[in-house]
Amino acid sequence: MVQSIDWLYFLFSVATENNSNFLFSVATDAYNCARPHFESTPWSFLDFNTGGLLLHSRNVTKISMHLYPSSHSTPQAGDLLHVRAVGDNDTLHFLFCSQGAPTLLLIHTNSTSSEVQVNWPEFVARNTSGSLKVEPESSLQYSSAVVFSRLLEYDDVNDTAEPTSDLFPPYDLQNFTWNPINLSEPMALLCGADASFTNGSLCLQLSVFDSEGRGEAWPHLLHSVNSSQLEVWLDGIPARATHSRFLLEMHAVGEAYPLSTIDVYQSIDDEYTPSIFKVSQWVSSVNGSSDVLGYALWKPVAYRQARPALEDATPCRHSVPWAQSGSMVTASSGLIRAFFSDPESMALNVSFGLAGEPFYNVTRFLSWTLLVGVGSPPVDSFSPLVVAIMAVGLGIPMIILLVGGIWLCIRKSKGASSTSYVPIN
């Protein structure tokens, strides 16, 4: 068993040094196959930290949800949802808030008894930080937040999909009127609208997980127990031009190491998301090292229908992240104000649609999915079906060549022996 662990450690190390997604996939598959044996040994909690890849057999034993305030009998400034996912040795706290701009905060602690304490009157007042904190404070390992700050729209008259001077005044999401969060465990739905909307809404749906798997809907993102999924969609929002396209502005917030660098990985497998061969990862690292603390992950595709077919997919692009004032983000989000005392922030835009793609007005619907988590992002690997197809596709020709080669050698040998020269005495 120790030799197996050493072998996996070596494989992950080689994969990291060579930045090889293929080796990561092989190592992940090998680990998943061997996991039942590991879990029956004293090494039931494995932690391979090789150049930033954090992989361990973390089990979620309990997921609980709590919504603040507990009653909506009086008008409120916004909701706060706390999802607590307890593992074998740690706890992940997911906090989803509609006070101001919609915000998702992830807090990782090394204690199974850690709690999030909220002083609700101070939280609503949004005057100072500290109205939301983790107890015990010493258990805090990592925290990071994603803020959905603005929705931008532009008139793409020339069909270039390049937003330049044709931008309309942006929609500030902190000024939206948000409906109460609708809970349907383990999901939560938040919808809101700008005062200028005659109909339609912008919605965010949060999902948390107690096991590894994939999203039920396209793009079928691979998730782990260390991650949460946010699906964002525009439904019936009135466009301000015939050729409207949209961008979504997001901020990554952290005390010391917010998400800062975007890595785009290529893949040869589009089994779960047809025609999409890339994954974008917005990651947090310590002083530019390869150690990944947290991430936001997405595939560069959005969909123009609520129940899309393949032809409803539309590409999307992201900008280069730029540094943003922490005080500006703090002012726009009640959750950021309550938890962070001196945050750092990075921002980026995700634009939907390329030149030649249908405009928003065609369906008046647009959805995009984001995965947010702690540790290293989950790594896609070939499914058993694809592996079997590849084995058959490559194995049969090799067997034919091998058998054919052996047959030719035997025939040549027999032919040589039958036609060899026999001397005459």
C-alpha positions in Angstrom: 0.0 0.0 0.0 2.8 2.4 0.8 4.4 1.6 -2.6 1.1 2.5 -4.2 0.9 5.8 -2.4 4.5 6.6 -3.4 3.7 5.7 -7.0 0.7 8.0 -7.1 2.7 10.8 -5.5 5.4 10.4 -8.2 2.8 10.4 -10.9 1.1 13.6 -9.7 4.6 15.2 -9.3 5.5 14.4 -12.9 2.1 15.7 -14.1 2.7 19.0 -12.3 6.2 19.5 -13.5 5.2 18.9 -17.1 1.8 20.7 -16.8 0.3 17.7 -18.4 -3.5 17.4 -18.3 -3.2 13.8 -19.7 -1.0 12.7 -16.8 -3.4 14.4 -14.4 -6.2 12.4 -15.9 -4.2 9.1 -15.7 -3.3 9.9 -12.1 -6.8 10.8 -11.1 -8.3 7.7 -12.7 -5.7 5.5 -10.9 -6.4 7.2 -7.6 -10.2 6.8 -8.0 -9.7 3.1 -8.8 -7.5 2.6 -5.7 -9.6 4.8 -3.3 -11.5 1.9 -1.7 -8.2 0.3 -0.7 -6.9 3.6 0.7 -10.0 4.2 2.7 -9.7 0.8 4.4 -6.2 1.7 5.7 -4.9 4.3 8.2 -4.4 6.7 5.3 -8.1 7.3 5.0 -7.5 11.0 4.5 -4.9 11.4 1.8 -3.5 14.8 0.9 -1.3 14.9 -2.2 -0.1 18.5 -2.5 2.3 18.3 -5.5 2.9 21.6 -7.0 -0.6 22.9 -6.3 -2.7 19.9 -7.0 -4.7 19.2 -3.8 -6.4 15.9 -4.1 -7.9 14.1 -1.1 -10.7 11.7 -0.3 -12.7 14.3 1.5 -16.2 13.0 2.4 -19.1 15.2 3.2 -21.0 13.7 6.1 -23.6 16.5 6.5 -25.0 19.4 4.5 -27.2 21.9 6.2 -28.8 25.2 5.1 -29.9 28.2 7.1 -31.5 31.3 5.7 -31.3 34.8 7.3 -33.7 36.4 8.1 -35.9 33.5 9.0 -39.1 35.5 8.2 -40.0 37.9 5.4 -42.9 39.5 7.3 -41.2 42.9 7.0 -39.3 44.4 4.1 -35.6 43.3 4.2 -32.5 44.6 2.6 -31.6 41.2 1.2 -31.2 37.5 2.1 -28.2 35.6 3.4 -28.0 31.8 2.8 -25.5 29.8 4.8 -24.7 26.3 3.5 -22.5 24.2 5.9 -20.8 21.1 4.5 -19.1 19.1 7.2 -16.3 16.7 6.1 -14.2 14.1 8.0 -11.7 16.7 9.3 -12.9 20.1 8.0 -15.9 22.2 7.1 -16.8 24.3 4.0 -19.1 27.2 4.5 -20.9 28.6 1.4 -22.5 32.0 1.9 -24.8 33.3 -0.8 -26.2 36.9 -0.3 -28.5 39.2 -2.2 -27.8 42.3 0.0 -26.4 44.6 -2.7 -24.7 42.8 -5.6 -25.2 39.0 -5.5 -22.2 37.4 -3.8 -20.9 33.9 -3.1 -18.4 33.6 -0.3 -16.5 30.3 0.4 -14.8 29.7 3.8 -12.7 26.7 4.5 -11.9 25.7 8.0 -9.9 22.8 9.5 -12.5 22.0 12.2 -15.7 20.0 12.0 -17.3 22.2 14.7 -16.6 25.6 13.1 -19.6 28.0 12.9 -20.5 31.2 11.1 -21.8 33.8 13.4 -24.0 36.7 12.1 -25.0 39.8 13.9 -28.0 40.5 11.7 -28.8 44.1 12.7 -25.2 45.1 12.1 -25.1 43.0 8.9 -28.1 44.9 7.5 -26.7 48.2 8.6 -23.6 47.6 6.5 -21.5 50.1 8.5 -18.5 48.1 9.5 -16.9 44.8 9.0 -17.1 42.0 11.5 -20.8 41.4 11.6 -20.1 38.0 10.0 -17.2 35.9 11.3 -16.0 32.4 11.8 -15.6 30.7 15.2 -13.1 29.6 16.2 -11.1 32.2 14.2 -8.0 30.0 14.4 -9.7 27.3 12.3 -9.9 29.6 9.2 -7.8 28.2 6.3 -8.9 30.0 3.2 -11.7 32.4 2.1 -12.6 33.8 -1.2 -15.7 35.5 -2.8 -17.1 36.1 -6.2 -19.3 39.2 -6.7 -21.6 39.6 -9.7 -21.4 43.4 -10.1 -22.7 44.6 -13.4 -24.6 43.6 -16.5 -23.4 45.4 -19.6 -25.2 45.7 -23.0 -24.0 47.0 -26.3 -25.4 47.5 -29.8 -23.4 45.2 -32.2 -24.6 46.9 -35.4 -21.6 45.7 -37.4 -21.8 42.2 -36.0 -18.2 42.2 -34.7 -18.9 41.1 -31.2 -16.4 43.8 -30.0 -17.9 46.1 -27.4 -16.3 49.5 -27.9 -18.1 52.8 -27.8 -21.6 51.3 -28.3 -22.1 50.3 -24.7 -25.4 51.3 -23.1 -25.4 52.6 -19.5 -24.6 49.4 -17.4 -27.1 47.7 -15.1 -25.6 47.8 -11.5 -26.7 44.6 -9.9 -26.5 46.1 -6.4 -29.5 48.3 -7.5 -31.6 45.4 -8.6 -34.7 44.4 -6.6 -34.1 40.8 -5.5 -36.8 38.3 -4.7 -36.4 36.2 -1.5 -34.0 33.3 -2.1 -36.0 30.2 -3.0 -34.7 27.1 -1.3 -34.9 23.6 -2.9 -32.1 21.6 -1.2 -29.4 21.3 -2.2 -30.1 24.3 -4.5 -31.1 27.9 -4.0 -32.6 30.3 -6.6 -32.2 34.0 -6.6 -34.0 36.2 -9.2 -34.1 40.0 -9.6 -34.8 42.8 -11.9 -33.8 46.4 -12.6 -36.4 49.1 -12.0 -36.4 49.9 -15.7 -37.3 46.3 -16.8 -40.9 46.0 -18.1 -40.5 42.2 -17.7 -37.9 39.6 -17.5 -35.3 38.9 -14.8 -31.7 37.9 -14.1 -31.4 34.7 -12.0 -28.6 32.9 -10.2 -29.0 29.3 -9.1 -26.6 27.9 -6.5 -25.9 24.2 -6.2 -23.8 22.4 -3.6 -22.7 18.8 -3.7 -22.1 15.9 -1.3 -20.3 13.7 -3.9 -18.3 14.0 -7.1 -20.2 14.1 -10.4 -21.3 16.3 -13.2 -24.0 18.9 -13.6 -27.3 17.5 -15.0 -27.6 20.2 -17.7 -25.1 21.4 -20.3 -22.2 22.1 -20.1 -22.1 19.2 -17.6 -19.2 20.7 -15.5 -17.3 18.2 -13.4 -17.7 19.0 -9.7 -16.3 17.8 -6.4 -17.4 18.1 -2.8 -15.0 21.1 -2.5 -17.0 23.1 -5.1 -20.3 24.8 -5.7 -22.0 25.6 -9.0 -23.7 28.9 -10.1 -25.8 29.0 -13.1 -26.6 32.5 -14.3 -29.3 33.3 -16.8 -31.1 36.2 -18.5 -34.7 35.4 -19.1 -36.9 37.9 -21.1 -34.9 41.0 -20.2 -35.8 43.7 -22.6 -33.0 44.5 -25.1 -32.2 48.2 -25.8 -31.3 47.5 -29.4 -32.1 45.1 -32.2 -28.5 43.8 -32.2 -27.9 43.6 -28.5 -25.2 41.5 -26.9 -24.3 41.2 -23.2 -21.3 41.1 -20.9 -21.2 40.1 -17.2 -18.8 41.7 -14.9 -17.5 39.8 -11.9 -15.1 40.6 -9.0 -13.0 38.1 -7.2 -12.4 39.2 -3.6 -9.9 37.8 -1.0 -8.0 39.1 2.1 -4.6 38.4 0.6 -4.8 36.2 -2.5 -7.9 36.7 -4.6 -8.5 34.9 -7.9 -6.0 36.6 -10.1 -4.7 34.4 -13.0 -6.7 32.8 -15.8 -5.4 29.5 -17.2 -7.0 28.1 -20.3 -6.6 24.3 -20.8 -7.1 22.4 -24.0 -8.6 19.0 -24.2 -9.1 16.4 -27.0 -12.3 15.2 -25.3 -15.7 16.9 -25.9 -17.8 14.0 -24.7 -19.8 16.0 -22.1 -19.8 19.4 -23.9 -19.9 18.8 -27.7 -17.6 21.0 -29.8 -16.1 22.6 -26.7 -12.4 21.7 -26.1 -11.3 24.3 -23.6 -11.7 25.0 -19.9 -11.0 28.4 -18.3 -9.8 28.5 -14.7 -9.5 31.7 -12.7 -7.2 30.7 -9.9 -5.7 32.0 -6.6 -2.1 31.3 -5.9 0.5 32.3 -3.3 2.9 34.9 -4.8 2.6 33.4 -8.3 3.5 29.9 -7.2 1.8 26.8 -8.5 0.0 26.1 -5.3 -3.7 26.7 -6.0 -5.8 27.9 -3.1 -9.2 28.4 -4.9 -10.7 28.8 -8.3 -13.6 29.7 -10.5 -14.0 27.5 -13.5 -16.1 27.6 -16.6 -16.3 26.3 -20.2 -16.4 29.1 -22.9 -20.0 28.4 -23.9 -23.4 29.8 -23.1 -26.8 28.7 -24.2 -29.7 30.5 -25.9 -32.5 28.3 -24.6 -33.6 27.1 -21.2 -33.5 23.5 -22.5 -30.9 23.8 -25.1 -30.0 21.6 -28.1 -26.5 21.6 -29.6 -27.4 24.4 -32.1 -28.4 26.7 -29.1 -24.8 26.9 -27.9 -23.0 30.2 -28.3 -19.3 30.9 -27.6 -18.2 33.3 -24.8 -14.9 35.0 -24.1 -13.3 36.5 -21.0 -11.2 39.7 -20.6 -7.8 39.9 -19.0 -8.4 40.3 -15.2 -7.6 43.7 -13.8 -7.0 45.0 -10.2 -10.0 46.8 -8.7 -10.4 48.9 -5.6 -11.4 46.8 -2.6 -13.4 49.7 -1.2 -15.5 49.9 -4.3 -16.5 46.2 -4.1 -17.1 46.5 -0.3 -19.5 49.3 -1.0 -21.5 47.2 -3.5 -21.8 44.0 -1.5 -23.1 43.6 2.0 -21.5 40.2 2.4 -18.0 41.6 1.5 -18.5 44.5 3.9 -19.5 42.1 6.7 -16.7 39.6 6.4 -13.6 41.3 5.0 -11.7 44.1 6.8 -9.2 45.0 4.0 -10.0 43.0 0.9 -8.1 42.8 -2.4 -10.1 42.5 -5.6 -9.7 41.5 -9.2 -12.3 42.0 -12.0 -13.1 40.6 -15.4 -15.8 40.6 -18.0 -17.3 37.5 -19.7 -18.8 38.4 -23.1 -21.4 36.2 -24.8 -21.5 35.6 -28.5 -19.1 35.9 -31.4 -19.3 37.6 -34.8 -21.9 35.9 -36.9 -23.7 34.4 -33.9 -27.4 35.1 -33.3 -28.2 38.2 -31.2 -29.9 38.1 -27.8 -33.2 39.3 -29.3 -33.6 36.0 -31.2 -34.5 34.0 -28.1 -34.3 36.6 -25.3 -32.6 34.0 -23.2 -29.0 33.4 -22.2 -27.5 31.0 -19.6 -23.9 30.5 -18.4 -22.5 28.1 -15.8 -19.6 28.7 -13.3 -18.0 26.4 -10.8 -16.4 27.9 -7.7 -14.4 25.9 -5.2 -11.4 25.6 -2.9 -8.2 23.7 -3.6 -7.3 22.7 -7.1 -10.0 22.5 -9.8 -11.3 19.1 -10.7 -9.6 17.6 -13.7 -11.6 16.1 -16.6 -10.7 12.6 -17.7 -12.0 10.2 -20.3 -15.0 8.2 -19.4 -14.9 4.4 -19.4 -16.9 4.4 -22.6 -14.4 6.6 -24.4 -11.5 4.5 -23.0 -13.2 1.4 -24.3 -13.8 2.9 -27.7 -10.1 4.1 -27.9 -8.9 0.6 -26.8 -11.0 -1.1 -29.5 -10.1 1.5 -32.1 -6.4 1.2 -31.5 -6.2 -2.4 -30.3 -7.9 -4.1 -33.2 -5.6 -2.6 -35.9 -2.5 -3.5 -33.8 -3.7 -7.1 -33.4 -4.3 -7.3 -37.2 -0.9 -6.0 -37.9 0.7 -8.3 -35.4 -1.1 -11.4 -36.6 -0.5 -10.4 -40.2 3.2 -9.9 -39.5 3.5 -13.3 -37.9 1.6 -15.0 -40.7 3.9 -13.4 -43.3 7.0 -14.5 -41.4 5.7 -18.1 -41.2 4.8 -18.2 -44.8 8.1 -16.7 -45.9 9.9 -19.2 -43.8 8.0 -22.2 -45.3 8.5 -20.9 -48.8 12.2 -20.5 -48.3 12.6 -24.1 -47.0 10.6 -25.6 -49.9 12.6 -23.8 -52.6 16.0 -24.2 -51.1 18.8 -25.7 -53.4 19.5 -29.4 -53.0 22.9 -30.4 -54.4 23.1 -33.4 -56.9 25.6 -36.0 -56.1 
